Amino acid sequence: MAAQQTPPGQCPQCWQHAYDKSIHRRLGPREDCPECVDHMVNGHPYIVPKGR
């Protein structure tokens, strides 16, 4: 799958984890992704700025 550019107003990590399914392939059934859990608890460290 080709890498997709994160659209303005979105979090790059959320965007990558939603569209690059290879990131979660290593997880077992019903196993949470540690990066996603940390991100949900601590919030978005960076949001791509919206253009004017």
Backbone atoms as SQL, in Angstrom:
CREATE TABLE atoms (id INTEGER PRIMARY KEY, chain TEXT, resi INTEGER, resn TEXT, atom TEXT, x REAL, y REAL, z REAL);
INSERT INTO atoms VALUES
  (1, 'A', 1, 'MET', 'N', 0.841, -1.164, 0.000),
  (2, 'A', 1, 'MET', 'CA', 0.000, 0.000, 0.000),
  (3, 'A', 1, 'MET', 'C', 0.892, 1.235, 0.000),
  (4, 'A', 2, 'ALA', 'N', 0.569, 2.194, -0.811),
  (5, 'A', 2, 'ALA', 'CA', 1.342, 3.434, -0.870),
  (6, 'A', 2, 'ALA', 'C', 1.044, 4.290, 0.348),
  (7, 'A', 3, 'ALA', 'N', 2.076, 4.950, 0.835),
  (8, 'A', 3, 'ALA', 'CA', 1.900, 5.834, 1.991),
  (9, 'A', 3, 'ALA', 'C', 0.996, 6.998, 1.602),
  (10, 'A', 4, 'GLN', 'N', 0.082, 7.329, 2.471),
  (11, 'A', 4, 'GLN', 'CA', -0.830, 8.430, 2.212),
  (12, 'A', 4, 'GLN', 'C', -0.397, 9.643, 3.018),
  (13, 'A', 5, 'GLN', 'N', -0.536, 10.802, 2.413),
  (14, 'A', 5, 'GLN', 'CA', -0.232, 12.056, 3.090),
  (15, 'A', 5, 'GLN', 'C', -1.310, 12.314, 4.145),
  (16, 'A', 6, 'THR', 'N', -0.894, 12.689, 5.334),
  (17, 'A', 6, 'THR', 'CA', -1.847, 13.021, 6.396),
  (18, 'A', 6, 'THR', 'C', -2.548, 14.327, 6.037),
  (19, 'A', 7, 'PRO', 'N', -3.863, 14.324, 5.974),
  (20, 'A', 7, 'PRO', 'CA', -4.575, 15.552, 5.612),
  (21, 'A', 7, 'PRO', 'C', -4.539, 16.592, 6.732),
  (22, 'A', 8, 'PRO', 'N', -4.703, 17.860, 6.381),
  (23, 'A', 8, 'PRO', 'CA', -4.714, 18.932, 7.380),
  (24, 'A', 8, 'PRO', 'C', -5.777, 18.697, 8.451),
  (25, 'A', 9, 'GLY', 'N', -5.414, 18.994, 9.690),
  (26, 'A', 9, 'GLY', 'CA', -6.349, 18.836, 10.805),
  (27, 'A', 9, 'GLY', 'C', -6.369, 17.444, 11.409),
  (28, 'A', 10, 'GLN', 'N', -5.538, 16.536, 10.879),
  (29, 'A', 10, 'GLN', 'CA', -5.511, 15.157, 11.362),
  (30, 'A', 10, 'GLN', 'C', -4.189, 14.870, 12.076),
  (31, 'A', 11, 'CYS', 'N', -4.209, 13.865, 12.920),
  (32, 'A', 11, 'CYS', 'CA', -3.020, 13.405, 13.631),
  (33, 'A', 11, 'CYS', 'C', -2.287, 12.370, 12.762),
  (34, 'A', 12, 'PRO', 'N', -0.997, 12.568, 12.481),
  (35, 'A', 12, 'PRO', 'CA', -0.258, 11.615, 11.644),
  (36, 'A', 12, 'PRO', 'C', -0.256, 10.186, 12.188),
  (37, 'A', 13, 'GLN', 'N', -0.145, 10.019, 13.507),
  (38, 'A', 13, 'GLN', 'CA', -0.133, 8.661, 14.058),
  (39, 'A', 13, 'GLN', 'C', -1.486, 7.989, 13.876),
  (40, 'A', 14, 'CYS', 'N', -2.567, 8.697, 14.168),
  (41, 'A', 14, 'CYS', 'CA', -3.907, 8.123, 13.986),
  (42, 'A', 14, 'CYS', 'C', -4.115, 7.739, 12.520),
  (43, 'A', 15, 'TRP', 'N', -3.715, 8.635, 11.643),
  (44, 'A', 15, 'TRP', 'CA', -3.895, 8.416, 10.209),
  (45, 'A', 15, 'TRP', 'C', -3.107, 7.190, 9.762),
  (46, 'A', 16, 'GLN', 'N', -1.852, 7.089, 10.190),
  (47, 'A', 16, 'GLN', 'CA', -1.012, 5.956, 9.795),
  (48, 'A', 16, 'GLN', 'C', -1.571, 4.643, 10.345),
  (49, 'A', 17, 'HIS', 'N', -1.956, 4.627, 11.598),
  (50, 'A', 17, 'HIS', 'CA', -2.462, 3.394, 12.202),
  (51, 'A', 17, 'HIS', 'C', -3.818, 2.995, 11.631),
  (52, 'A', 18, 'ALA', 'N', -4.582, 3.936, 11.133),
  (53, 'A', 18, 'ALA', 'CA', -5.886, 3.614, 10.538),
  (54, 'A', 18, 'ALA', 'C', -5.745, 3.031, 9.131),
  (55, 'A', 19, 'TYR', 'N', -4.740, 3.475, 8.380),
  (56, 'A', 19, 'TYR', 'CA', -4.646, 3.087, 6.980),
  (57, 'A', 19, 'TYR', 'C', -3.529, 2.117, 6.650),
  (58, 'A', 20, 'ASP', 'N', -2.546, 1.935, 7.516),
  (59, 'A', 20, 'ASP', 'CA', -1.458, 0.989, 7.268),
  (60, 'A', 20, 'ASP', 'C', -1.708, -0.243, 8.129),
  (61, 'A', 21, 'LYS', 'N', -2.396, -1.201, 7.563),
  (62, 'A', 21, 'LYS', 'CA', -2.810, -2.385, 8.321),
  (63, 'A', 21, 'LYS', 'C', -1.643, -3.260, 8.764),
  (64, 'A', 22, 'SER', 'N', -0.457, -3.091, 8.155),
  (65, 'A', 22, 'SER', 'CA', 0.692, -3.909, 8.548),
  (66, 'A', 22, 'SER', 'C', 1.146, -3.596, 9.974),
  (67, 'A', 23, 'ILE', 'N', 0.826, -2.421, 10.484),
  (68, 'A', 23, 'ILE', 'CA', 1.221, -2.035, 11.837),
  (69, 'A', 23, 'ILE', 'C', 0.557, -2.949, 12.873),
  (70, 'A', 24, 'HIS', 'N', -0.676, -3.326, 12.650),
  (71, 'A', 24, 'HIS', 'CA', -1.418, -4.117, 13.633),
  (72, 'A', 24, 'HIS', 'C', -1.433, -5.618, 13.330),
  (73, 'A', 25, 'ARG', 'N', -0.795, -6.031, 12.232),
  (74, 'A', 25, 'ARG', 'CA', -0.792, -7.460, 11.880),
  (75, 'A', 25, 'ARG', 'C', -0.120, -8.325, 12.925),
  (76, 'A', 26, 'ARG', 'N', 0.867, -7.777, 13.605),
  (77, 'A', 26, 'ARG', 'CA', 1.630, -8.565, 14.596),
  (78, 'A', 26, 'ARG', 'C', 0.842, -8.809, 15.876),
  (79, 'A', 27, 'LEU', 'N', -0.268, -8.103, 16.056),
  (80, 'A', 27, 'LEU', 'CA', -1.065, -8.251, 17.275),
  (81, 'A', 27, 'LEU', 'C', -1.954, -9.486, 17.206),
  (82, 'A', 28, 'GLY', 'N', -2.181, -10.084, 18.343),
  (83, 'A', 28, 'GLY', 'CA', -3.064, -11.233, 18.410),
  (84, 'A', 28, 'GLY', 'C', -4.526, -10.802, 18.457),
  (85, 'A', 29, 'PRO', 'N', -5.434, -11.763, 18.402),
  (86, 'A', 29, 'PRO', 'CA', -6.847, -11.434, 18.493),
  (87, 'A', 29, 'PRO', 'C', -7.160, -10.710, 19.812),
  (88, 'A', 30, 'ARG', 'N', -7.878, -9.641, 19.716),
  (89, 'A', 30, 'ARG', 'CA', -8.320, -8.840, 20.859),
  (90, 'A', 30, 'ARG', 'C', -7.151, -8.234, 21.646),
  (91, 'A', 31, 'GLU', 'N', -5.963, -8.151, 21.022),
  (92, 'A', 31, 'GLU', 'CA', -4.805, -7.531, 21.663),
  (93, 'A', 31, 'GLU', 'C', -4.743, -6.064, 21.232),
  (94, 'A', 32, 'ASP', 'N', -4.595, -5.169, 22.205),
  (95, 'A', 32, 'ASP', 'CA', -4.537, -3.749, 21.912),
  (96, 'A', 32, 'ASP', 'C', -3.137, -3.342, 21.467),
  (97, 'A', 33, 'CYS', 'N', -3.079, -2.385, 20.574),
  (98, 'A', 33, 'CYS', 'CA', -1.813, -1.821, 20.119),
  (99, 'A', 33, 'CYS', 'C', -1.317, -0.875, 21.210),
  (100, 'A', 34, 'PRO', 'N', -0.117, -1.119, 21.765),
  (101, 'A', 34, 'PRO', 'CA', 0.384, -0.265, 22.838),
  (102, 'A', 34, 'PRO', 'C', 0.509, 1.208, 22.432),
  (103, 'A', 35, 'GLU', 'N', 0.933, 1.461, 21.184),
  (104, 'A', 35, 'GLU', 'CA', 1.051, 2.843, 20.725),
  (105, 'A', 35, 'GLU', 'C', -0.311, 3.522, 20.653),
  (106, 'A', 36, 'CYS', 'N', -1.317, 2.810, 20.185),
  (107, 'A', 36, 'CYS', 'CA', -2.665, 3.372, 20.094),
  (108, 'A', 36, 'CYS', 'C', -3.246, 3.634, 21.486),
  (109, 'A', 37, 'VAL', 'N', -3.027, 2.710, 22.409),
  (110, 'A', 37, 'VAL', 'CA', -3.540, 2.882, 23.770),
  (111, 'A', 37, 'VAL', 'C', -2.874, 4.100, 24.412),
  (112, 'A', 38, 'ASP', 'N', -1.556, 4.226, 24.284),
  (113, 'A', 38, 'ASP', 'CA', -0.846, 5.373, 24.832),
  (114, 'A', 38, 'ASP', 'C', -1.368, 6.668, 24.211),
  (115, 'A', 39, 'HIS', 'N', -1.612, 6.632, 22.931),
  (116, 'A', 39, 'HIS', 'CA', -2.101, 7.801, 22.201),
  (117, 'A', 39, 'HIS', 'C', -3.505, 8.193, 22.667),
  (118, 'A', 40, 'MET', 'N', -4.356, 7.206, 22.900),
  (119, 'A', 40, 'MET', 'CA', -5.723, 7.488, 23.372),
  (120, 'A', 40, 'MET', 'C', -5.699, 8.078, 24.781),
  (121, 'A', 41, 'VAL', 'N', -4.799, 7.607, 25.629),
  (122, 'A', 41, 'VAL', 'CA', -4.718, 8.079, 27.006),
  (123, 'A', 41, 'VAL', 'C', -4.097, 9.480, 27.074),
  (124, 'A', 42, 'ASN', 'N', -3.011, 9.683, 26.318),
  (125, 'A', 42, 'ASN', 'CA', -2.248, 10.928, 26.409),
  (126, 'A', 42, 'ASN', 'C', -2.594, 11.975, 25.357),
  (127, 'A', 43, 'GLY', 'N', -3.420, 11.631, 24.412),
  (128, 'A', 43, 'GLY', 'CA', -3.837, 12.599, 23.395),
  (129, 'A', 43, 'GLY', 'C', -2.906, 12.673, 22.199),
  (130, 'A', 44, 'HIS', 'N', -3.213, 13.607, 21.333),
  (131, 'A', 44, 'HIS', 'CA', -2.467, 13.800, 20.095),
  (132, 'A', 44, 'HIS', 'C', -1.313, 14.778, 20.331),
  (133, 'A', 45, 'PRO', 'N', -0.055, 14.328, 20.173),
  (134, 'A', 45, 'PRO', 'CA', 1.066, 15.247, 20.374),
  (135, 'A', 45, 'PRO', 'C', 1.215, 16.244, 19.226),
  (136, 'A', 46, 'TYR', 'N', 0.683, 15.897, 18.060),
  (137, 'A', 46, 'TYR', 'CA', 0.849, 16.776, 16.903),
  (138, 'A', 46, 'TYR', 'C', -0.333, 16.603, 15.966),
  (139, 'A', 47, 'ILE', 'N', -0.888, 17.695, 15.490),
  (140, 'A', 47, 'ILE', 'CA', -1.951, 17.708, 14.486),
  (141, 'A', 47, 'ILE', 'C', -1.409, 18.493, 13.293),
  (142, 'A', 48, 'VAL', 'N', -1.591, 17.955, 12.090),
  (143, 'A', 48, 'VAL', 'CA', -1.136, 18.653, 10.893),
  (144, 'A', 48, 'VAL', 'C', -1.921, 19.958, 10.781),
  (145, 'A', 49, 'PRO', 'N', -1.218, 21.088, 10.673),
  (146, 'A', 49, 'PRO', 'CA', -1.909, 22.376, 10.603),
  (147, 'A', 49, 'PRO', 'C', -2.819, 22.483, 9.383),
  (148, 'A', 50, 'LYS', 'N', -3.934, 23.153, 9.568),
  (149, 'A', 50, 'LYS', 'CA', -4.842, 23.395, 8.459),
  (150, 'A', 50, 'LYS', 'C', -4.340, 24.587, 7.654),
  (151, 'A', 51, 'GLY', 'N', -4.496, 24.493, 6.345),
  (152, 'A', 51, 'GLY', 'CA', -4.090, 25.585, 5.476),
  (153, 'A', 51, 'GLY', 'C', -5.057, 26.757, 5.594),
  (154, 'A', 52, 'ARG', 'N', -4.634, 27.872, 5.069),
  (155, 'A', 52, 'ARG', 'CA', -5.498, 29.054, 5.129),
  (156, 'A', 52, 'ARG', 'C', -6.340, 29.177, 3.918);
